[in-house]
Amino acid sequence: MSAEVKPLVEINQQAMSLLLRELGVADTVRFLKQFTPGLGDYTQEREALFANQTLEQITDEIERTVSRVVQSAQHRSSTGHSLAL
């Protein structure tokens, strides 16, 4: 028993049609972007960005940022405004 081997271009076209039909244009683009490599050298950028910070300083900043976002969301919720992420 042998299975038909479709050309890759045909599989890609079929997959794209399926994604567009099921997810719509915006969500298809969002889905596909996660597989697109970024630009630049993240390791080099990260080393430059965090060169003078300890892990504790970085995590403290993350916690402060998360706290501000949560407080902002709670405030918007209590005033009837929504927060779109």
C-alpha positions as CSV (number, residue, x, y, z in Angstrom):
1,M,0.0,0.0,0.0
2,S,1.5,3.3,-1.0
3,A,0.3,6.8,-0.2
4,E,0.2,9.5,-2.8
5,V,3.0,12.0,-2.1
6,K,1.8,15.6,-2.9
7,P,4.2,18.3,-3.9
8,L,5.1,20.6,-1.0
9,V,3.7,23.6,-2.8
10,E,0.3,21.9,-3.0
11,I,0.4,21.1,0.7
12,N,1.3,24.7,1.5
13,Q,-1.5,26.0,-0.6
14,Q,-4.0,23.6,1.0
15,A,-2.8,24.5,4.5
16,M,-3.0,28.3,3.8
17,S,-6.6,27.9,2.5
18,L,-7.6,25.9,5.5
19,L,-6.0,28.4,7.9
20,L,-7.6,31.4,6.2
21,R,-11.0,29.6,6.1
22,E,-10.9,28.5,9.8
23,L,-9.0,31.4,11.4
24,G,-9.6,34.4,9.1
25,V,-6.8,36.7,7.8
26,A,-5.7,38.3,11.1
27,D,-5.4,35.2,13.1
28,T,-3.7,33.3,10.2
29,V,-1.1,36.1,10.0
30,R,-0.6,35.9,13.8
31,F,-0.2,32.1,13.7
32,L,2.3,32.2,10.8
33,K,4.4,35.0,12.4
34,Q,5.4,32.8,15.3
35,F,7.4,30.7,12.8
36,T,9.1,33.6,11.2
37,P,12.7,34.2,12.5
38,G,13.3,37.7,13.9
39,L,16.0,40.1,12.9
40,G,19.3,40.9,14.6
41,D,21.3,39.0,17.2
42,Y,19.1,38.5,20.3
43,T,22.1,37.2,22.4
44,Q,24.2,40.2,21.7
45,E,21.2,42.6,22.3
46,R,20.3,40.8,25.6
47,E,23.9,41.1,26.8
48,A,24.0,44.8,26.0
49,L,20.6,45.4,27.5
50,F,21.2,43.6,30.8
51,A,25.0,44.1,31.1
52,N,24.9,46.0,34.3
53,Q,22.0,44.3,36.0
54,T,21.8,41.3,38.3
55,L,19.2,38.6,37.9
56,E,17.5,40.0,41.0
57,Q,17.3,43.5,39.5
58,I,15.8,42.1,36.3
59,T,13.2,40.1,38.1
60,D,12.3,43.0,40.4
61,E,11.7,45.2,37.3
62,I,9.5,42.4,35.8
63,E,7.5,42.2,39.0
64,R,7.0,46.0,39.1
65,T,5.9,46.0,35.5
66,V,3.4,43.2,36.0
67,S,2.0,44.9,39.1
68,R,1.5,48.1,37.2
69,V,-0.3,46.3,34.4
70,V,-2.5,44.4,36.8
71,Q,-3.4,47.6,38.7
72,S,-4.2,49.4,35.4
73,A,-6.4,46.5,34.3
74,Q,-8.2,46.4,37.7
75,H,-8.7,50.2,37.5
76,R,-10.1,49.9,33.9
77,S,-12.3,47.1,35.0
78,S,-13.7,49.0,37.9
79,T,-14.4,52.1,35.7
80,G,-16.1,50.0,33.0
81,H,-13.3,50.2,30.5
82,S,-11.8,47.1,29.0
83,L,-8.1,46.3,28.4
84,A,-7.4,44.7,25.1
85,L,-4.2,42.6,25.1
